[in-house]
Amino acid sequence: MVRIGILGYGNLGRGVECGIADNPDMRLEAVFTRRPPETVKIMTEGVPVVPAADLEKWQGRIDVLVICGGSATDMPEQTPACARLFNVVDSFDTHKKIPQHFANVDKAAKETGHVALISAGWDPGMFSVNRLYSSCILPEGKNYTFWGKGVSQGHSDAVRRIKGVLDARQYTIPVPEALEKVRSGLQPELTAREMHTRECFVVAEEGADLARIENEIKTMPNYFADYDTTVHFITMEELKRDHAGIPHGGFVIRTGTTGKDHENTHVIEYSLQLDSNPEFTASAILAYCRAVARLAAEGASGCKTVFDVAPAYLSPLSGDELRSTML
Amino acid sequence: MVRIGILGYGNLGRGVECGIADNPDMRLEAVFTRRPPETVKIMTEGVPVVPAADLEKWQGRIDVLVICGGSATDMPEQTPACARLFNVVDSFDTHKKIPQHFANVDKAAKETGHVALISAGWDPGMFSVNRLYSSCILPEGKNYTFWGKGVSQGHSDAVRRIKGVLDARQYTIPVPEALEKVRSGLQPELTAREMHTRECFVVAEEGADLARIENEIKTMPNYFADYDTTVHFITMEELKRDHAGIPHGGFVIRTGTTGKDHENTHVIEYSLQLDSNPEFTASAILAYCRAVARLAAEGASGCKTVFDVAPAYLSPLSGDELRSTML
């Protein structure tokens, strides 16, 4: 039995809680929160909601703690701090800050003999694993990653910060022609604009200047200026009815060549189509919780990523079972 | 530098030889053959072709020997025998005999302190890895594997054995409607006939009874009787012109559900589209040669499969480089 703790009870924390029920070798021990515990109602009967300040008291009662805060400000503090108390898994997803985060977490985990796995999920996570496998198999080739169709939380938030916007949802959408060109094996050079379009559904305040809002969105640096963006103004009812889900997904494609004169082309494609981004991320995290518990039991310590974990560690099945059923 | 030896110089052996040129950290040391060495002409300048009987003399000069014989009769003998002399990688692909093969190879490798990795390639191989990852992430779900469109060597051989057939090529083709049904997340139960069709291009002897040949193909147990099969009679010229390649590929799809009431559906799809089946298999084998050389250097021994190898072991890049470029 892998005893799981959850730190932070938002969409991701709830996803982890749901996922535990699908893994008979796991059990939820406690949910830790920075909010007043009595205000947090969880789904699992009989499991305590505990103030995050009491984490230390739970040492020895939890095999793996899942860090379910945000990557921007929570995880850079929480993951190293918690790795001093427990084995931990997080889904840190600020790609360019991963090396620094890794170093901080590795130090904490090594000094205290814990195993910490960072950046589990799908990107980083399963997309990363697929980039790595296919790059190793086809050294002469090129990787492409497309995201969507799906809701980008960061871009939705950016639209919400515009004056006169009550709520908004932003979808990132791969350009079908770009996907086809990549799959052809031609290894095209593609700009941001050629790979993705952005679509925004915006609820504006009554009487707001819609033309100004649309213009502010479309010209926003980093977020929208480099993309073809469509803006739809809708009512709050429409937003709630048609855009309540958090779908996402995408494609990792590598094309490459082999042969004496590189005359043969190969296409490796991995794709995800997810009804719920946080629940899928939570499901990947849980598979890595199993791996972390095993690595810890073997005496490992320090920070790991999905690159460092052999696939068999994710499974509840034995090596014999895996070889006879899945190989 | 990983020093590679190749045992057996057919399509796969040639693919391994080509692939080494794309991996700057690998070098071909020798090709071993059971044929008279002077009859085997390889592509790489300055590399010796050596009688297989002399393998033992090359101990210490080769880091990993790639077994490029056939799965039916060669590998069950060669892989355990060679694992007593070298670290080895094979692409043993008789799925139901893998447990026995694993046991034989494991014994030989453990007794002599070598690392042996069996069943590298794409199925078994990358398809297996993807079945495993997605099964662990979505425990509530169902796996599907589709093969093709591609040339099945075993089925082509079966057609060639029919009286009156001079040559033949058999393509396995996924049924598009079945693929779509699977991707919908409905988790359908599908029969062999519903998942794949088979298409044969046959060159018959002059005056042969074509109706009898077609009937013998379509009713052949195990190979064709359970499928909808189309037979085309063509000339030898047409066969050589239009069917000289060895393309293959396929799809591994898992669909599953998450959420409190399993209300959210997810689709994980991995697909390959390969111009050359043996060259892609060879490319995967080489990535695992790198991993085997590292495992051996770390002091590991015994038989491994793709399930037992962390992705980072396949890459020439360091952990730091991988985390900053691919995670």
Interface residues (C-beta under 8 A of the other chain):
Chain A: G15 C18 G19 D22 N23 M43 H95 I98 P99 F102 S119 P124 M126 S128 V129 N130 R131 L132 Y133 S135 C136 I137 L138 P139 E140 R183 T258 G259 K260 E263 N264 T265 H266 V267 I268 E269 Y270 S271 L272 Q273 L274 D275 S276 E279 F280 A282 S283 A284 A287 R290 T305 V306 F307 D308 V309 A310 P311 A312 L314 S315 P316 G319 D320 L322 R323 S324 M326 L327
Chain B: G15 C18 G19 D22 N23 M43 H95 I98 P99 F102 S119 P124 M126 S128 V129 N130 R131 L132 Y133 S135 C136 I137 L138 P139 E140 R183 T258 G259 K260 E263 N264 T265 H266 V267 I268 E269 Y270 S271 L272 Q273 L274 D275 S276 E279 F280 A282 S283 A284 A287 R290 T305 V306 F307 D308 V309 A310 P311 A312 L314 S315 G319 D320 L322 R323 S324 M326 L327
